[in-house]
Every structure is written in C-alpha cells, then in structure tokens.
Amino acid sequence: MAHHVDCHVGKKIRHRRWMLGMTQQQLAKEVGIKFQQIQKYETGMNRVSASRLWDIAVAMEVPVAFFFDGIDDEGAQVSDEKQDILADKEALSLIRSYYAIPENQRRRLFDLARVLSDVA
C-alpha cells in the first residue's frame, strides 16, 4: 500500500504538470525516464527518490519543498482550500486558458466574473 506522503508528493507532481500544460511524456523526457514511471509517481505507487525529485523540481521550475507543501510535521495532510481547487483538472484548464488571453481582455473578463459572482 502506498504511503500517504508518497501519494501527496505524486499529487503535487501531477498538479504542477497540469498547471504547466505538460504531458507525462514531456516530463519523463525532461527527467530522462519513461512516462510509465511518471504515472507510478503520480499515483503514489512508486516512491520518488531524492535525486529524482530534484530532477523533477528542476524540470518543473519549482523548489523541492513545493512537493511537500500542505503536509504538517507528522506527515498529515493539511486541508487547504486553494489546494482543493487546484485538484480539479477543469479549474486548472480554466486558469491556463485565462492566462492565455491578452492582458487587457483578461482584465475585462476578470471584472465581469467578479460582477457575476457578486450577483450569485
């Protein structure tokens, strides 16, 4: 059975990969492994070694500590509303699409969303 910390690290790898719009194949190529290994890391089936986590962090342009955000000193997962939102693939896709919009149009869309959410 997978350790809960390994599962947490795997989820953080998957979420960051989604945020970057990166496929498992692309990440695997960057790190120099097969994409099946990335799948196993992301599910927590395989534990990520320190050196491999370092390589993944470099490929994803985050500090190694990023993968442990949301875990307390005892290894228990800390509930974080922001992390829960980022666990949704649709939300991540929306964020990527939003930042692909030119800045002036993005600002207008943001203002519209705020008005609509105030109405609801």
N, C-alpha and C positions, 0 to 999 in steps of 0.2 A: 504494500500500500504506500502511496506517495506521502511524503511528509508535507504538512501544511505550509511550511516555509518554502519548500521547492515549488509547490503549487502557486504560491503568491508571486515568487520570482518569475515563474513561467507566464502568469497572467500579465505581469508588468512588461515582460518582453513582448507579448502579443499586443498589448495596448499601445506600446510605443511604436511597434512596427506598423500598426494600423494608422496611428497619427501621422507617420511619415509617408503613408501610402506605399509601403514596401511589401513585397510578397515574401513568402517564406523562402522561395528560391533565391531572390535577390539578397536577402540577409545571409543565407547559407553561403552564397558565392563570396560575399564580403568577408565572411569569417573563415572560409576555407573548409567547409564541411558540407554534408549532404542535407537537403531540405527535410528529409525524414527525421534527422536529428533535431532540427528546429521544432518540428511537430512534437517530438517527445519532450523537449524542454518546456514548450508552452503548455502542455498538459500536466507537467509535473511528474511524468513517468520516469524521466531521467533527470538526475541531479546535474546542475551546471557547475563545472569545476571553476575555481577562482580565475584561472588563466583564460578560460573560455568566456566567462562573464566579463572579464576585462576586454576581450576582443569584441564582444557584442556591444558593450558600452561605447567603445571607440567607434564602431560601425554606425551606432545609433546616435552618436554625439551627445551622450549624457554621462554624468559621473556614475561610477559603480553603485554608489549609495542610492541612486534613483530606484533601483530594483528592490530595495528594502524599505522604501517609504511606505508607511501605512502598517508597519509591524512594530509592536512595542518590544521592550527589552526581554520579555519572556517568550517572544515569538508569536504572540497572539495578534490576530488581525484587528487593527483599529478601524472602526467604522468611520468612513469619510464620504460625505455626500458627493463631493467632487469626483472621487474615485468611482462611485457607483454610476454616475452619469457617464464617465469615460468607459465603463464596461459595456456600454451599448454601442454596437457597431454602427447603427443608424446615426447616433449622435456624433460619432467620430467622422462619419462620412459628411454629415452636415457641416461640421467645423472645417473640414478640409475644403469643401465647396465654398463656404463663406469666405475663407481667406484667399480663394482664387478669384474673387470678384474685385474689380478695381476699387481703390480706397474710397473715392468719392461716392460711388454707388453703394459700397458696403456700409458707409456711414448712414445713408438714407434708409437702407434695409434695416439696419440696427434700430434707428429711430422708429420705424414702422413696427418692428417687433415689440419694442417697449410699449408703444401705444396699445397694440393689440393685447399684450399680456396684462396691462393695467385694466383693460375692459373685462377680461375674463374673470 
